[in-house]
Amino acid sequence: MNQPIRILVVDDHSLFRESLGQLLQAEPEFRIVGNCGSVREALAILDRERTDLVLLDYDLEGEQGVIFQEEAKRRGFQGRILIVTAGMSDADSLHALENGASGIFLKRSPPAQLVQAIHQVMGGENWLDPKAMRAVISAATGKSEQQRNVRTLSPREHAVLQAIFEGDTNKEIAAKLQLSVSLVKAVIQQLFDIAGVRTRGQLVRVALEKHWQD
């Protein structure tokens, strides 16, 4: 039997985090190892509880979630971090992902979608709500205009990468771009080789870092 995914919920609204904890605890594949409302409490729980995934609100009583991200990384945390937020600025969304978050989930989304997001993130992929995706691409494009050290992709590579950002499957990309599925797979492999990665999630992260979206 597979071990349950051990989850820490960090949110400064006690009612929300308690409700979220109860919702996820009802799923047999999840186990809540703690819930709290501050960076200090969250780090203390990480020190004593083995944790696979942190569901992190970005705004914590005046603190930003990036503070937790940086300190958790410094302490050697190897798990995943999924930002769960009511909303973030474009720049904050990009910063969170560049700092190692595995995705951004908006609180207005259906609970069943959160379960899907958790499994996707724990599978090594990224999760981005479409609205968050647009924000990230907008911020990355603006940033790359200031930093022209940009790796130029071919139009086809760029189109396939954009479709990957939008969460399309190989078949959906093929239909959208009027390509064969085998050619789509070949282009994705080219992108993997260029970025030096092996998964879509890793490709998305490298693309953000290198500003390949513009």
KEKE-3310 file (N, C-alpha, C; in steps of 0.2 Angstrom, whole numbers, plus 5000, padded with zeros to 4 digits):
npx = (5004:5003:5011:5003:5001:5010:5004:5006:4997:4997:4991:4984:4971:4961:4949:4948:4959:4957:4945:4950:4960:4951:4944:4954:4959:4949:4951:4958:4971:4979:4987:4986:4999:5000:4993:4994:4997:5008:5024:5035:5028:5026:5039:5043:5035:5039:5052:5049:5040:5039:5037:5028:5022:5018:5005:5003:4998:5001:5001:5004:4998:5005:5017:5026:5024:5035:5046:5045:5047:5061:5067:5064:5070:5083:5085:5085:5073:5065:5053:5037:5030:5015:5007:4993:4981:4971:4973:4987:5000:5006:5020:5023:5018:5027:5039:5037:5036:5049:5056:5055:5042:5029:5018:5003:4988:4971:4960:4947:4944:4936:4935:4938:4947:4958:4962:4966:4976:4986:4990:4995:5006:5013:5017:5027:5025:5020:5007:4996:4984:4973:4972:4982:4992:4992:4996:5009:5015:5014:5021:5034:5037:5038:5049:5059:5060:5068:5079:5088:5095:5091:5086:5083:5069:5063:5049:5040:5044:5042:5028:5024:5029:5021:5009:5011:5012:4999:4994:4990:4988:4998:4990:4981:4989:4994:4982:4979:4989:4990:4998:5007:5005:5017:5027:5025:5029:5042:5046:5044:5054:5065:5064:5066:5079:5086:5084:5089:5082:5069:5056:5039:5036:5048:5053:5044:5048:5062:5060:5053:5064:5073:5066:5058:5046:5042)
npy = (4994:5011:5025:5038:5055:5067:5082:5099:5113:5130:5144:5160:5162:5155:5148:5145:5137:5126:5121:5117:5107:5097:5094:5088:5078:5069:5062:5047:5045:5056:5064:5075:5084:5095:5111:5129:5147:5155:5159:5156:5146:5137:5133:5127:5116:5109:5105:5095:5086:5075:5080:5080:5089:5106:5117:5133:5149:5164:5177:5180:5187:5199:5194:5188:5173:5169:5171:5160:5150:5153:5151:5137:5131:5134:5126:5114:5108:5096:5093:5097:5113:5121:5135:5142:5153:5169:5178:5185:5197:5200:5200:5194:5181:5176:5177:5168:5156:5156:5154:5142:5136:5124:5127:5137:5139:5144:5150:5151:5141:5124:5112:5099:5101:5105:5093:5086:5095:5093:5080:5081:5090:5082:5072:5077:5087:5104:5115:5127:5139:5145:5159:5163:5158:5167:5178:5175:5174:5186:5194:5188:5191:5205:5206:5200:5210:5219:5212:5207:5195:5183:5167:5162:5154:5144:5148:5137:5129:5139:5140:5127:5126:5137:5131:5120:5127:5131:5119:5109:5093:5081:5077:5088:5098:5095:5095:5109:5116:5110:5099:5083:5071:5064:5073:5083:5077:5076:5089:5093:5085:5091:5103:5098:5094:5106:5113:5105:5095:5083:5082:5089:5098:5102:5108:5119:5127:5130:5137:5148:5154:5157:5165:5162:5165:5176)
npz = (5000:4996:5004:5013:5007:5015:5022:5025:5031:5028:5033:5037:5040:5051:5050:5037:5035:5044:5039:5026:5030:5036:5025:5016:5024:5024:5013:5009:5004:5009:5023:5036:5043:5050:5054:5053:5055:5053:5047:5056:5065:5055:5051:5062:5063:5052:5056:5065:5059:5047:5030:5015:5007:5006:5008:5005:5010:5002:5008:5024:5038:5036:5033:5019:5009:5002:5011:5019:5009:5006:5018:5021:5011:5014:5025:5020:5015:5006:5000:4991:4987:4986:4981:4989:4986:4987:4978:4969:4965:4948:4948:4960:4958:4948:4955:4966:4959:4953:4964:4968:4970:4967:4960:4958:4966:4965:4978:4975:4967:4963:4976:4972:4962:4969:4974:4963:4959:4969:4967:4954:4957:4966:4958:4951:4942:4937:4943:4937:4939:4926:4926:4934:4926:4915:4922:4926:4914:4909:4918:4916:4903:4904:4912:4904:4895:4901:4903:4891:4889:4882:4877:4861:4854:4841:4830:4830:4841:4851:4850:4854:4867:4873:4873:4881:4893:4895:4898:4889:4882:4872:4861:4861:4858:4846:4838:4839:4834:4822:4819:4818:4830:4833:4829:4837:4849:4846:4845:4858:4865:4859:4866:4879:4878:4875:4887:4896:4904:4910:4912:4910:4920:4925:4913:4912:4923:4920:4908:4913:4921:4911:4903:4891:4886:4879)
capx = (5000:5007:5011:4999:5005:5010:5003:5006:4993:4999:4986:4983:4964:4960:4943:4949:4964:4954:4941:4954:4962:4946:4942:4959:4960:4944:4954:4963:4978:4982:4987:4988:5004:4999:4991:4996:4996:5013:5031:5038:5025:5027:5045:5044:5032:5044:5058:5048:5036:5041:5032:5029:5019:5016:5000:5005:4995:5006:5001:5003:4998:5010:5023:5025:5026:5042:5050:5045:5050:5068:5070:5063:5075:5089:5085:5085:5067:5065:5046:5034:5026:5009:5004:4985:4980:4965:4976:4994:5002:5010:5027:5024:5017:5033:5044:5036:5038:5056:5059:5054:5035:5027:5012:4998:4981:4967:4955:4940:4943:4933:4939:4940:4952:4964:4965:4970:4983:4990:4992:4999:5012:5017:5020:5033:5023:5018:5000:4995:4977:4974:4973:4989:4997:4992:4999:5016:5018:5014:5027:5040:5038:5040:5055:5063:5061:5073:5085:5088:5099:5085:5087:5078:5066:5060:5042:5036:5046:5038:5021:5023:5030:5015:5003:5013:5011:4992:4991:4988:4991:5001:4985:4978:4994:4994:4976:4979:4995:4989:5004:5006:5007:5024:5031:5024:5033:5049:5048:5045:5060:5070:5064:5069:5086:5088:5083:5092:5077:5066:5049:5036:5036:5055:5053:5041:5053:5068:5057:5052:5070:5076:5061:5057:5039:5040)
capy = (5000:5017:5029:5044:5061:5071:5089:5104:5118:5136:5150:5164:5162:5149:5144:5142:5131:5121:5118:5114:5102:5092:5091:5084:5073:5064:5058:5042:5046:5062:5064:5082:5083:5101:5117:5135:5153:5160:5156:5153:5140:5132:5130:5123:5109:5106:5103:5089:5082:5073:5083:5080:5095:5112:5121:5139:5155:5169:5182:5178:5192:5204:5191:5184:5166:5168:5171:5153:5146:5154:5148:5130:5129:5134:5121:5108:5105:5092:5092:5102:5119:5123:5141:5142:5160:5172:5182:5188:5201:5196:5199:5189:5175:5174:5176:5162:5150:5156:5153:5134:5134:5119:5129:5142:5137:5150:5148:5151:5135:5119:5108:5093:5103:5105:5086:5085:5099:5090:5074:5083:5092:5077:5068:5081:5093:5111:5117:5134:5141:5149:5166:5163:5157:5173:5183:5173:5175:5194:5196:5185:5195:5212:5205:5199:5216:5223:5208:5204:5189:5178:5161:5163:5148:5144:5149:5130:5128:5143:5138:5121:5128:5140:5126:5116:5132:5131:5113:5105:5087:5081:5077:5094:5103:5093:5098:5116:5118:5106:5095:5076:5069:5062:5079:5087:5074:5077:5096:5093:5082:5096:5108:5095:5094:5113:5115:5100:5093:5077:5082:5096:5103:5105:5113:5126:5131:5133:5142:5154:5157:5159:5170:5160:5165:5182)
capz = (5000:4995:5009:5012:5006:5022:5020:5030:5028:5031:5031:5043:5041:5055:5048:5030:5036:5048:5034:5021:5033:5037:5018:5014:5029:5022:5007:5012:5002:5012:5030:5038:5048:5054:5051:5056:5052:5052:5045:5062:5066:5049:5051:5068:5061:5047:5060:5069:5056:5040:5026:5008:5003:5010:5005:5008:5008:5000:5013:5031:5043:5034:5030:5012:5008:5000:5017:5021:5004:5007:5024:5021:5006:5017:5030:5016:5014:5000:4998:4987:4990:4982:4984:4989:4987:4985:4973:4970:4959:4943:4950:4966:4955:4945:4960:4970:4955:4952:4971:4969:4971:4961:4957:4961:4966:4968:4983:4972:4963:4966:4980:4969:4958:4973:4975:4957:4959:4974:4964:4949:4959:4969:4952:4948:4937:4940:4943:4937:4937:4920:4927:4937:4921:4911:4926:4926:4907:4908:4922:4914:4897:4906:4915:4899:4891:4904:4903:4885:4888:4880:4873:4856:4851:4834:4831:4832:4848:4855:4850:4858:4874:4875:4874:4887:4899:4895:4901:4884:4881:4866:4856:4860:4855:4839:4835:4840:4829:4815:4818:4820:4837:4833:4828:4844:4854:4844:4847:4866:4866:4858:4871:4885:4877:4876:4894:4900:4908:4908:4913:4908:4926:4925:4907:4914:4928:4916:4904:4917:4923:4905:4900:4885:4885:4875)
cpx = (5004:5006:5007:5004:5004:5009:5003:5002:4995:4995:4984:4975:4962:4954:4944:4954:4961:4949:4945:4957:4957:4944:4948:4960:4955:4946:4959:4970:4982:4982:4990:4993:5003:4996:4993:4995:5002:5020:5034:5035:5026:5034:5046:5041:5036:5050:5056:5043:5039:5035:5033:5027:5017:5011:5000:5002:5001:5006:4999:5004:5004:5016:5021:5027:5033:5047:5051:5048:5058:5071:5069:5068:5082:5090:5085:5079:5066:5058:5044:5031:5021:5006:4996:4983:4973:4967:4983:4995:5006:5017:5028:5023:5024:5038:5043:5038:5046:5060:5058:5047:5033:5021:5008:4991:4976:4961:4948:4939:4939:4937:4942:4946:4959:4967:4969:4976:4988:4994:4997:5006:5016:5020:5025:5032:5021:5010:4999:4988:4978:4975:4980:4994:4998:4997:5007:5019:5019:5020:5034:5042:5041:5047:5060:5065:5067:5079:5085:5092:5094:5087:5081:5076:5064:5052:5038:5038:5042:5031:5019:5024:5024:5010:5005:5011:5003:4989:4989:4991:4994:4996:4982:4983:4994:4988:4976:4984:4995:4996:5003:5008:5014:5029:5030:5029:5041:5051:5049:5052:5066:5070:5067:5077:5089:5089:5087:5088:5074:5059:5046:5037:5043:5056:5050:5045:5059:5065:5056:5059:5074:5072:5060:5050:5037:5041)
cpy = (5006:5021:5035:5050:5065:5078:5093:5110:5125:5142:5154:5165:5155:5145:5141:5136:5125:5117:5114:5107:5096:5089:5086:5078:5067:5060:5053:5042:5052:5061:5071:5081:5090:5106:5123:5141:5158:5156:5153:5146:5135:5129:5125:5116:5105:5102:5096:5084:5081:5076:5082:5086:5100:5116:5128:5145:5160:5175:5180:5183:5197:5201:5188:5177:5165:5168:5163:5149:5147:5150:5140:5127:5129:5129:5114:5104:5102:5091:5098:5108:5121:5130:5141:5149:5163:5176:5185:5193:5197:5195:5194:5182:5172:5173:5170:5156:5150:5154:5145:5132:5129:5122:5134:5140:5142:5147:5148:5145:5129:5115:5102:5094:5103:5098:5084:5089:5096:5084:5076:5086:5087:5072:5072:5086:5099:5111:5125:5135:5145:5156:5167:5163:5164:5178:5182:5175:5183:5196:5194:5189:5202:5211:5204:5205:5220:5219:5204:5198:5183:5173:5161:5156:5149:5145:5142:5129:5132:5142:5132:5122:5132:5136:5122:5121:5132:5124:5108:5098:5087:5081:5084:5099:5101:5096:5106:5119:5115:5103:5088:5076:5068:5068:5083:5084:5075:5084:5096:5090:5087:5101:5105:5095:5101:5115:5111:5097:5086:5077:5089:5101:5106:5110:5119:5130:5134:5138:5149:5158:5160:5164:5168:5161:5171:5180)
cpz = (5000:5002:5008:5010:5012:5020:5026:5027:5032:5029:5037:5044:5044:5052:5041:5031:5039:5043:5029:5024:5034:5030:5015:5018:5027:5016:5010:5010:5005:5020:5032:5044:5053:5051:5056:5052:5051:5050:5051:5064:5061:5049:5057:5067:5056:5051:5063:5065:5049:5035:5019:5004:5008:5006:5008:5005:5007:5005:5020:5036:5042:5032:5023:5012:5006:5005:5019:5016:5005:5013:5024:5016:5010:5022:5027:5015:5007:4997:4993:4990:4984:4985:4983:4991:4984:4979:4974:4964:4954:4945:4955:4963:4952:4950:4964:4966:4954:4958:4973:4970:4965:4958:4961:4960:4969:4972:4980:4968:4967:4971:4977:4964:4962:4974:4969:4956:4963:4970:4958:4951:4962:4964:4948:4943:4941:4939:4943:4935:4931:4921:4930:4931:4917:4915:4926:4919:4906:4912:4919:4907:4899:4908:4909:4895:4894:4904:4896:4883:4888:4876:4867:4854:4844:4835:4833:4839:4853:4856:4855:4865:4877:4877:4880:4894:4900:4897:4896:4884:4874:4860:4855:4857:4847:4835:4834:4834:4822:4814:4820:4827:4838:4833:4834:4849:4852:4846:4855:4868:4865:4863:4878:4884:4878:4883:4898:4905:4906:4909:4911:4914:4926:4919:4909:4918:4924:4911:4907:4919:4917:4901:4892:4882:4880:4868)
residu = (MET:ASN:GLN:PRO:ILE:ARG:ILE:LEU:VAL:VAL:ASP:ASP:HIS:SER:LEU:PHE:ARG:GLU:SER:LEU:GLY:GLN:LEU:LEU:GLN:ALA:GLU:PRO:GLU:PHE:ARG:ILE:VAL:GLY:ASN:CYS:GLY:SER:VAL:ARG:GLU:ALA:LEU:ALA:ILE:LEU:ASP:ARG:GLU:ARG:THR:ASP:LEU:VAL:LEU:LEU:ASP:TYR:ASP:LEU:GLU:GLY:GLU:GLN:GLY:VAL:ILE:PHE:GLN:GLU:GLU:ALA:LYS:ARG:ARG:GLY:PHE:GLN:GLY:ARG:ILE:LEU:ILE:VAL:THR:ALA:GLY:MET:SER:ASP:ALA:ASP:SER:LEU:HIS:ALA:LEU:GLU:ASN:GLY:ALA:SER:GLY:ILE:PHE:LEU:LYS:ARG:SER:PRO:PRO:ALA:GLN:LEU:VAL:GLN:ALA:ILE:HIS:GLN:VAL:MET:GLY:GLY:GLU:ASN:TRP:LEU:ASP:PRO:LYS:ALA:MET:ARG:ALA:VAL:ILE:SER:ALA:ALA:THR:GLY:LYS:SER:GLU:GLN:GLN:ARG:ASN:VAL:ARG:THR:LEU:SER:PRO:ARG:GLU:HIS:ALA:VAL:LEU:GLN:ALA:ILE:PHE:GLU:GLY:ASP:THR:ASN:LYS:GLU:ILE:ALA:ALA:LYS:LEU:GLN:LEU:SER:VAL:SER:LEU:VAL:LYS:ALA:VAL:ILE:GLN:GLN:LEU:PHE:ASP:ILE:ALA:GLY:VAL:ARG:THR:ARG:GLY:GLN:LEU:VAL:ARG:VAL:ALA:LEU:GLU:LYS:HIS:TRP:GLN:ASP)
# end
